[in-house]
Amino acid sequence: MRRENVNNMPECSSETETEEGRSDRQQRDRGNTSSHNVVSLISQLADDNLTLVRNISTGLAVVGVAVIARSIRLITRFQAASEIPARFIERNVSLRGKVHSVTERGVQVEHVPIYLPLVSPLLSKCRGVLASPMLVHLAGVELTPEGRIWLQKNLTPAQTVWLKLISREEDTLHCLVSQSRQGSMWSYCINEEVLRLGLARTAPVVGVLPDSRLYWRLHKRLHRAEVRAERKGRGLWKEDSLWERASKAARDSALFRLMRRIFKRT
């Protein structure tokens, strides 16, 4: 009897392990089935409401862009120099503009903000309102009459320019003005160009501290263009020829004045 019991023990043990394994597999199968059902349900809901999900995503994206654009004033149209935030001046931000005219006071430029599809029409404040140009002065430059004529020829109405803000003085913006060359994708600084052609002189940069890094960086840049014009004898630095200098000296001499008086009397 004892031998029979001993011989039957392994069989009972294996049967118990088999039942436990079967139970574990059944539990895993039920868990997998429930997980699969949840995933299927979520997928079905997403498929049924795909248009709604897309619309919500698009709406959130538009709202996010609108908030960012409003916070950094990307699409705001500035009608006057006083409307430009002080941080724009401090950071020397570049604004896009459209030329209206060139006057004795400076260049009249209309600000053209960046256009963002869907967002700009929603946030635009100036719909239906005529744009007002701002007065822009070439920073660090004193134009000659010839320089003003050159500006009128090269800055025609409706032409696009870029204004690098340097300082603000009441209703006037002092800027580095840039425009693209005809037939080229590269732009050039008009402040430097008029100095390089001898059509202007360097002047103190208004609204910038003389001991600041920005002041000396601008002064060095503009002075280099002026020196180039002086070396090449352009514009106001143009020297008279030998014949012109001799003729002028003769006209200014005492003998020439005496002879002119004699001829007048006769």
Number of C-alpha atoms within 10 A of each C-alpha: 5 6 7 8 9 10 10 10 10 11 10 11 10 11 11 12 11 12 11 12 12 12 12 12 12 12 12 12 12 12 12 12 11 12 12 11 12 12 11 12 12 11 12 12 11 13 12 11 11 12 11 12 13 11 11 12 12 12 12 12 12 15 13 12 15 19 13 12 18 15 9 11 16 16 20 21 19 21 17 18 17 15 11 17 12 12 9 17 18 11 11 17 12 17 19 17 21 19 19 20 19 21 13 8 10 19 24 21 26 25 24 18 16 15 13 14 9 11 17 18 13 10 14 12 12 13 9 6 7 8 15 15 20 23 21 24 22 22 25 24 22 19 23 16 12 15 19 20 15 15 20 15 11 13 20 14 15 13 15 19 23 21 23 22 22 26 20 20 11 8 12 19 28 24 24 23 25 21 18 15 10 8 6 7 8 10 14 12 17 19 24 24 17 27 28 23 21 26 25 25 19 19 14 15 21 17 14 15 12 13 8 9 11 15 19 15 11 17 18 12 13 23 19 15 20 24 15 15 23 18 10 14 15 17 19 16 16 13 13 11 9 9 9 11 12 12 12 12 11 13 13 11 11 10 10 12 12 10 10 12 10 9 8 7 6 5
